[in-house]
């Protein structure tokens, strides 16, 4: 808005990556003997109505508590985004809601859980959440440009947050930071995020054994492992383990992606909801770790491109993938998903412009296309066989306003980020 170019040192809201600081703070207190991960939350919040269920600190860390997430409740942001809210008032908002499931039986991303962890940190430490993180993390690591967000405080190099609606940009809505609290209230820079990752790996904040617990996929009561540890998502990138987390908060999108074996860390911050950070972070991490080589578009004739057009049945799944011509290139669309442009980088091999998935079309002995292999970011390869179906080309239709009106409303895209 003020024609200021973005710099590395600009301070951004990091949104839900705040959860890493909350998780590490809990592990610090565990190492100090001030709490145990298997403690019932009523040890610290005695009047919390657990309805006879055992809800542990670990359940909150792993999003497996079953407690209703406040940001998924209708009207939450309209009611609270501008209000300075006490912990008691916020807990009153969601604590009497029915449980979504029995603790430890399912994973469901939950901002209420991390809000409660902030309260537990304060009870166990005798300090405010903001002071605890500043003293025990920011100051210890030398993160001089990281803060608990405060609209009244003068913060040098603070970036403004924006949203895009149609073709127009506007300033993001005001959000009082007492609302996201321990689930999403912190500010930082990408440079400080480098220091954060280095300090964690060096064991300056918590023991390496404790960090490994945070980096380990949690196991549900039935033995099934989820793709989440303590404050970090757990996954694979072309066969290598990756631990990462994203953040989405009014006017900002962020992503921190780390490959432990390769010791490659990428942080991407954006001060607009129109610039997703996760795809860029994944691409940079994959390239820096030499797991992925940048692809260069080559030219194929119209006749060559038409060879690949068709409907492909994905093996062991009900989904289908449709490949179509669009001018001088191809598009790919899985059943019920978005349409993407794909481009050739070798004969029979294609890449997505903003996605690390690649395709390799397979030919039979006579040289005709018979199927395709899709290699995803996690390294998994799925085969899809070419069918005899004609591609379905969707066309726009006219819909009466009274029908369109039925779709009007607030939809939770991801926790904490509504459209």
C-alpha positions in Angstrom: 0.0 0.0 0.0 2.9 2.3 0.8 5.0 1.1 -2.2 7.6 -0.6 0.1 9.5 -3.5 -1.5 9.5 -6.7 0.5 12.8 -7.5 2.3 14.1 -10.6 4.0 14.0 -8.7 7.3 10.4 -7.9 7.2 8.4 -9.2 10.2 5.4 -11.4 9.3 2.6 -13.0 11.2 3.5 -16.8 11.1 0.0 -18.0 12.0 -0.2 -21.7 12.9 3.6 -22.3 12.8 3.2 -20.7 16.3 2.2 -24.2 17.3 5.9 -25.3 17.1 6.8 -22.8 19.8 3.9 -24.0 21.9 4.9 -27.6 21.5 8.6 -26.9 22.3 7.5 -24.9 25.4 5.5 -27.9 26.6 8.5 -30.2 26.1 10.7 -27.7 28.0 8.3 -27.9 30.9 8.3 -31.7 30.6 12.1 -31.7 30.9 11.9 -29.4 33.9 9.5 -31.9 35.6 6.7 -29.4 35.7 4.3 -31.5 33.7 4.0 -34.9 32.0 2.6 -35.5 28.5 0.2 -38.0 30.0 -1.2 -35.6 32.5 -4.9 -35.0 32.3 -5.5 -31.4 31.4 -7.7 -31.0 34.5 -4.4 -31.1 36.5 -3.9 -27.5 35.2 -7.4 -26.5 34.3 -9.4 -28.2 37.1 -12.8 -26.9 36.0 -12.5 -28.0 32.4 -15.5 -30.2 31.6 -14.0 -33.3 30.1 -17.3 -35.2 30.5 -15.7 -38.2 32.1 -13.1 -38.6 29.3 -9.3 -38.6 29.8 -7.8 -35.8 27.8 -4.1 -35.6 28.1 -1.5 -32.9 27.2 -0.3 -35.2 24.4 -3.8 -35.4 23.0 -3.7 -31.6 22.7 -0.3 -31.6 21.0 -1.4 -34.1 18.4 -4.9 -32.8 17.6 -6.4 -36.0 18.8 -8.3 -34.7 21.9 -11.8 -34.7 20.2 -12.4 -31.2 21.7 -14.4 -29.0 19.3 -12.1 -26.6 17.5 -13.2 -23.0 18.1 -12.3 -21.8 14.6 -14.7 -24.4 13.0 -17.6 -23.1 15.0 -20.1 -21.0 13.0 -19.7 -17.2 13.4 -16.5 -17.5 15.4 -14.5 -14.8 13.6 -17.4 -12.4 13.3 -17.9 -12.7 17.1 -14.3 -12.6 18.3 -11.7 -11.3 15.8 -11.8 -7.7 17.0 -12.3 -8.5 20.7 -9.5 -8.6 23.3 -10.6 -11.9 25.0 -9.5 -13.5 28.2 -8.6 -17.1 28.4 -11.6 -17.8 30.6 -14.0 -16.2 28.1 -12.5 -18.0 25.1 -12.6 -21.4 26.9 -16.2 -20.7 27.8 -16.9 -20.4 24.1 -16.0 -23.9 23.2 -15.6 -26.0 26.4 -19.2 -27.1 26.7 -19.5 -28.2 23.0 -19.9 -32.0 22.5 -16.7 -33.9 21.8 -16.2 -34.7 18.1 -14.8 -38.1 19.0 -13.2 -40.1 21.8 -9.8 -38.8 22.8 -7.0 -40.7 21.0 -9.2 -42.3 18.3 -9.0 -39.7 15.5 -6.9 -36.8 14.2 -8.6 -33.5 13.5 -6.7 -30.3 13.3 -7.7 -28.3 16.4 -7.0 -24.7 17.4 -8.8 -25.1 20.7 -6.2 -27.7 21.7 -3.3 -25.4 21.2 -5.2 -22.6 22.9 -5.5 -24.9 26.0 -1.8 -25.7 25.7 -1.0 -22.0 26.1 -3.1 -21.9 29.3 -1.2 -25.0 30.6 2.1 -23.3 29.9 1.1 -20.3 31.9 -0.2 -22.5 34.8 2.9 -24.7 34.9 5.5 -21.9 34.5 3.9 -19.1 36.4 4.6 -16.8 33.4 2.4 -15.4 30.6 2.7 -17.4 27.3 4.2 -14.3 25.6 6.8 -13.9 28.4 7.7 -17.6 28.5 8.3 -17.8 24.7 10.3 -14.5 24.7 12.6 -15.5 27.7 13.0 -19.2 26.9 13.1 -19.2 23.1 13.5 -15.8 21.4 16.1 -14.4 23.8 18.0 -17.7 24.2 18.2 -18.2 20.4 18.9 -14.6 19.5 15.6 -14.2 17.6 15.7 -10.4 17.9 12.9 -9.8 15.3 10.4 -12.2 16.7 7.5 -11.2 18.9 4.1 -12.1 20.4 2.0 -9.9 18.1 0.6 -6.7 19.6 -1.2 -4.1 17.5 -0.2 -1.3 19.8 3.5 -2.0 20.0 5.8 -0.3 17.5 7.6 -3.2 15.7 10.3 -2.2 13.2 9.9 -3.7 9.8 6.4 -5.1 10.5 4.8 -6.1 7.2 1.2 -5.3 6.5 -1.2 -8.1 5.6 -3.4 -8.2 2.5 -6.2 -10.2 1.0 -7.3 -10.5 -2.6 -10.9 -10.5 -3.6 -11.4 -11.1 -7.3 -9.0 -8.8 -9.0 -8.9 -6.3 -6.1 -6.5 -6.2 -3.1 -7.5 -4.8 0.3 -6.1 -4.7 3.8 -6.8 -7.8 5.9 -9.3 -7.6 8.7 -8.1 -6.6 12.1 -7.5 -9.6 14.4 -6.8 -9.2 18.1 -3.9 -11.6 19.0 -5.6 -12.7 22.2 -7.8 -14.8 19.9 -5.2 -17.1 18.2 -3.0 -16.9 21.3 -0.8 -20.0 21.6 -2.3 -21.4 18.4 -1.2 -18.6 16.1 -0.1 -15.3 17.6 3.6 -14.9 16.9 5.6 -12.7 14.5 8.9 -13.5 13.0 11.3 -13.2 10.0 12.7 -15.9 7.7 16.2 -15.0 9.1 15.0 -15.7 12.7 13.5 -18.9 11.4 16.9 -20.1 10.3 18.2 -19.4 13.9 15.2 -21.3 15.3 15.9 -24.4 13.2 19.6 -24.3 14.0 18.9 -24.0 17.7 16.5 -27.0 17.7 19.0 -29.2 15.8 21.8 -28.2 18.2 19.8 -29.1 21.3 19.9 -25.6 22.7 16.3 -25.5 23.6 15.2 -29.1 24.3 17.1 -32.4 24.3 17.5 -34.1 20.9 15.4 -37.0 22.2 12.5 -34.6 23.0 12.8 -33.1 19.5 12.7 -36.5 18.0 9.4 -37.2 19.9 8.0 -34.0 18.3 9.2 -35.2 14.8 7.6 -38.7 15.2 4.1 -39.5 13.8 1.7 -40.0 16.7 0.0 -43.4 17.1 -3.8 -43.5 17.7 -5.4 -46.0 20.2 -5.9 -48.5 17.4 -2.2 -48.4 16.4 -2.8 -46.3 13.2 -0.1 -43.6 12.7 -1.2 -40.1 11.8 0.8 -37.6 9.8 1.4 -35.3 12.8 3.8 -35.2 15.8 4.0 -32.4 18.3 3.6 -29.1 16.4 5.0 -30.6 13.2 3.4 -32.4 10.3 5.2 -35.6 9.3 5.5 -36.8 5.7 7.8 -37.9 2.9 9.5 -36.0 0.1 10.7 -38.3 -2.7 11.5 -41.0 -0.1 13.0 -38.7 2.6 11.4 -37.8 5.8 10.0 -34.2 5.9 8.7 -32.3 9.0 6.8 -29.2 8.2 4.0 -26.9 9.1 2.1 -24.1 7.5 0.3 -21.1 8.8 -2.7 -19.1 7.5 -3.9 -16.0 9.4 -5.5 -12.7 8.4 -3.3 -11.4 5.6 -0.5 -13.9 5.8 0.4 -17.4 4.6 3.6 -19.1 5.8 5.4 -22.4 5.5 8.4 -24.0 7.2 9.7 -27.3 5.7 12.6 -29.3 7.0 14.3 -32.5 5.7 16.3 -33.9 8.7 18.5 -36.4 6.8 19.6 -33.8 4.3 19.6 -30.9 6.9 17.7 -28.7 4.4 15.4 -26.1 5.9 13.2 -23.7 4.0 11.0 -20.9 5.3 8.6 -19.0 3.1 6.5 -16.1 4.3 3.8 -14.2 2.3 1.9 -11.1 3.4 -1.1 -11.9 1.2 -3.6 -14.7 1.3 -3.3 -14.8 -2.5 0.3 -16.2 -2.4 0.4 -19.7 -0.9 3.7 -20.5 0.6 3.7 -24.3 0.8 4.3 -25.1 -2.9 7.2 -22.7 -3.1 8.8 -24.1 0.2 8.4 -27.7 -1.0 9.9 -26.9 -4.4 12.9 -25.1 -2.8 13.5 -27.9 -0.3 13.3 -30.6 -3.0 15.7 -28.7 -5.3 18.1 -27.8 -2.5 18.2 -31.4 -1.3 18.7 -32.6 -4.9 15.5 -34.6 -4.7 14.1 -32.8 -7.7 15.6 -31.2 -10.7 14.1 -28.1 -12.2 12.1 -28.9 -15.3 12.4 -27.0 -18.6 9.5 -27.0 -21.0 10.2 -28.5 -24.4 8.2 -28.0 -27.5 6.0 -30.8 -28.9 3.8 -30.7 -31.9 0.0 -30.6 -31.8 0.0 -34.2 -33.1 2.4 -35.3 -30.5 0.4 -33.7 -27.7 -2.8 -35.3 -28.9 -1.4 -38.8 -28.3 -1.7 -38.3 -24.6 -5.3 -37.0 -24.6 -7.8 -39.4 -22.9 -9.3 -40.6 -19.7 -7.1 -42.7 -17.4 -8.4 -45.0 -14.7 -6.2 -44.8 -11.5 -5.2 -48.2 -10.3 -6.6 -49.4 -7.0 -8.7 -46.2 -6.8 -12.0 -45.0 -8.1 -10.6 -41.8 -9.3 -9.9 -41.0 -13.0 -7.5 -38.5 -14.5 -8.5 -36.7 -17.7 -5.8 -35.3 -20.0 -7.0 -32.6 -22.5 -5.5 -30.2 -25.0 -5.8 -26.5 -24.2 -4.3 -24.5 -27.0 -0.6 -25.3 -27.2 -0.4 -27.4 -24.0 -2.1 -30.2 -22.0 -4.2 -30.0 -18.9 -4.7 -32.7 -16.2 -7.6 -33.1 -13.9 -8.4 -35.8 -11.3 -12.0 -36.6 -10.5 -13.5 -33.8 -8.4 -10.3 -31.8 -8.2 -8.8 -28.7 -9.9 -7.6 -28.4 -13.4 -3.9 -28.0 -13.9 -1.6 -27.2 -16.8 1.1 -29.7 -17.5 4.2 -29.3 -19.7 6.6 -31.8 -21.3 10.3 -31.8 -20.2 11.2 -35.0 -22.1 9.3 -37.2 -24.5 6.4 -38.9 -22.6 7.4 -37.0 -19.4 5.4 -34.0 -18.0 5.6 -31.7 -15.0 3.1 -29.3 -13.3 4.0 -25.6 -13.2 3.3 -25.2 -9.5 3.4 -28.8 -8.2 6.2 -31.4 -7.8 4.1 -34.3 -9.2 5.5 -35.6 -12.5 3.9 -37.9 -15.1 5.5 -40.5 -17.3 3.3 -41.9 -20.0 3.8 -45.6 -20.8 3.6 -47.1 -24.2 2.9 -50.7 -25.4 5.1 -52.8 -27.7 3.6 -51.1 -30.7 4.4 -47.6 -29.4 0.9 -46.6 -28.5 0.1 -44.9 -25.1 -1.4 -47.4 -22.7 -1.2 -45.7 -19.4 0.7 -43.2 -17.1 2.7 -43.3 -13.9 2.3 -40.3 -11.6 5.1 -39.7 -9.1 3.9 -37.6 -6.2 5.9 -35.4 -3.8 6.0 -38.2 -1.2 7.7 -40.5 -3.7 4.6 -42.7 -4.2 4.0 -43.8 -7.8 0.4 -44.5 -9.0 -0.4 -46.1 -12.3 -3.5 -45.1 -14.4 -4.5 -47.1 -17.5 -5.9 -45.4 -20.6 -9.6 -46.2 -21.1 -11.9 -46.0 -24.1 -13.9 -43.2 -22.5 -14.2 -39.9 -24.3 -13.0 -37.0 -22.2 -15.9 -35.1 -20.5 -15.6 -31.4 -21.2 -17.5 -29.3 -18.7 -19.2 -26.2 -19.9 -20.6 -23.3 -18.0 -24.4 -23.1 -17.6 -26.8 -20.4 -16.5 -28.1 -20.9 -12.9 -31.0 -18.9 -11.4 -30.0 -16.4 -8.6 -32.2 -18.2 -6.1 -30.2 -21.4 -6.6 -26.9 -19.6 -6.4 -28.0 -18.0 -3.2 -28.1 -21.4 -1.5 -24.3 -21.6 -1.7 -23.7 -18.2 0.0 -21.9 -18.6 3.3 -18.7 -18.9 5.3 -16.6 -22.0 4.5 -13.6 -23.2 6.5 -10.9 -23.8 3.8 -8.4 -24.9 6.5 -8.6 -24.3 10.2 -8.4 -20.6 10.9 -8.8 -19.7 7.2 -12.3 -19.1 6.0 -13.7 -18.1 2.6 
